[in-house]
Amino acid sequence: MRRLTTRFGDQPNVRVVHADARDIPLPRRRFLLVANLPYALSTTILRRVLTARTALHRAAVIVEWGFAKRICATVPRQLEQAWWAARFDLDLVTRIGAHHFSPPPRVDSAHLTIRRNSFPRSAERALWTVLSTAYRHPAAPAVQLFDRRALRRTGIRPDEPAGTVPPHAWARLARDLSPGRTWPALPKRLRN
């Protein structure tokens, strides 16, 4: 903490804060995040900074290798991770061997970058509904869940199983379907 304050304390656009990332108030204006996340808290912290209301613009974080691979998969296994991947570009930059740390952890780490993509906030409710439907019925062909013409317009094969469609494709569909419809509210955990 002292080193960071000494190095960056006189920078007008940097604020060094010593606090618990699980409950510190996040900036309301666009912000960048650089962190070595505790392995046990990676999901908790990312869940917090990747909410629907977040002002996060970009991040560079160190996380556990297996966790990074799971959330950067072409088709994440979990709905929440697909929600993140549809709204942010999650890139696994490199693997960092455990021997680079002192004391070394039991597993390797990963350098992960996160960048907000151009997905419109106005379509987030549609996106959550589309993703929730797809993740509830992963074996169903997409055409059983959504309109054939909309699927074709957005590049999703109608016969493709919902569980094999990447989040960015569902994001295109949600963007296409969003205008002129009323969508259910986002769950509270995604808004706060």
N, C-alpha and C positions, 0 to 999 in steps of 0.2 A: 504494500500500500504506500509506504513512504517513498519507495523508488518511483512508482508511478506518479505520485504527486510532485516529486522533485522534477521528474522528466517532463510532465505535461501540465503542471500547475499553472504556468503562465500562458497557456494556449487558450484563446478565447472560445474556441469551438469544442473543447474537450472538458468534460467534467468527470473527475474520478470520485466514485462513491463507494464507500465501504458499508455494505449492507447485505442482507439476505435476498438473493434474486427471486425467492419464492413469494416475497411480499412487498418488496420495494415498489413504490408507485412508478409506473413506466411513463416515459415522456409522451406528451400529447402531440408534439410536433414530430416530424420525420426524424428517425434516429438510426444510428449504426450500432452494431453490437460486436464486440470482440471478446471472446471468453474461452476459457478452458473449463467446460462444464463438468461438474462431478458426475461420474457415470450413473450413480444411483438417482440423480435428479434431472437427467437429460430430458426425459419425457415431460416431467413437470414444468421445467423451465421453457422448453419449446412450446408446450401447450399454452403457456402464458404469453409468450411473445408472438405467437402466430394466431391469436384470436381474430375474430372478424373485425374488431375495433382497433387493432394494433396499428401503430404508426411506424413499425419497423420497415426500413427501406432495404437494408442489407445487413448480413452478418457473416462473420468468419469465426467458427467455433471448433474446438477440439472435443470430440466425443468418442465413446467406445466404438471400435471397429465394427462389431456385429450390428450395433444399433444403426450406425451410418449406412451399412449395406441394406438393412431392412427399410429404412425410410427413403432411400434413394433408388429402390427397386423400380423397374419399369411399371409394374403393377403392385403397389404396396398391399400387404396382407390385411391391413386394418383400415377401416373407414376413416378414422381420424388422420392417419398418415396420408391417405388419398386426398383428404380435404386440404392438408398442408401443400401437397405436391401440385394440386390444381391451381393454387393461388400464388405459390412461390416456386422459383426454380431452385431445387435442392441438388447440389453437385458435390459428389465425393471427390475431393481434389487429390488426396494422397493418403496412403497408409503410413502411420508413424509407429515404428517398432517400440515395444515396451522399454527396450534398453536406452532410449533417449530420455527417459525420466529418472529422477532420483527422489525417492526410491522407485524402482520400476514396478508398474502395476502387473497384474497377472495376465493381462491381455493387451493386444495392440490397440492403438488409437487411430483416429482418422481426422483429417482436416476437412471440414464440411463448410461449403459456402451456401448462403441463402440469399436470394434476391427476389424482391417483390416483382411479379410479372404484371402484365397489362390487364389482368382479369378485372372487370369493373365491379366495384362494391355493390352497385345496384342489382347485380345478378347473383349475389351470394346466396340468397334464399333459394333461388332456383337450383343453384349448384348443389347445395346441401340436400335438397329433395332428390335430385337426380342421383347423386352419389349414394344416398341412403337406400334408394330403390335398387340400384345396381348391386350394392354390397349385401342386401337382404336376399337377393336372388342371383347368386354368382353363376349358376349353371344354366340359367334361362337365356335363350337367344335374345339379343337386344331388342328385336322386333316385338317380342312378347311384352316388353316393358315400355317401349316408346314408339312414337310414330315413325313409320318406315321412311317417309319423305324427309323428315327432320334428321334421321340417322344418316341418310345418304347425303344430304346437304352438308353435314359436318364430318363426313369421311368415316363413319362407323359402319361396318358391314352389318346388315340386318340379322344375319345368321350367326354372328359372332357371340360367343357366350359372354355375358355381362362381366364375369370375373376375369376376363382376359383383356378388357379395354383399359388403356392407360388413363390416369386422371386428366391429362391435358385434353384428351378426346372428349371425356365427359364434360369438361369445362366448355369446349366449343358447343356441345349440344345445349348446355344450360344457357349459354349466351344467346343461342338461337331461339330457344323456347321462352326466355325470360320476358320479353316485352309483351305488354297487353294481358298478362295473366296475374292472378293473385296467388302468391306462394305462402306456405306456412312460415311462421316465424322461426328464426334460428333457435336452437336449444340455448338455454341460458349459459351453459358452460362455454359455448362458442362466442358469446357476445361479451362476456366479462373477462 
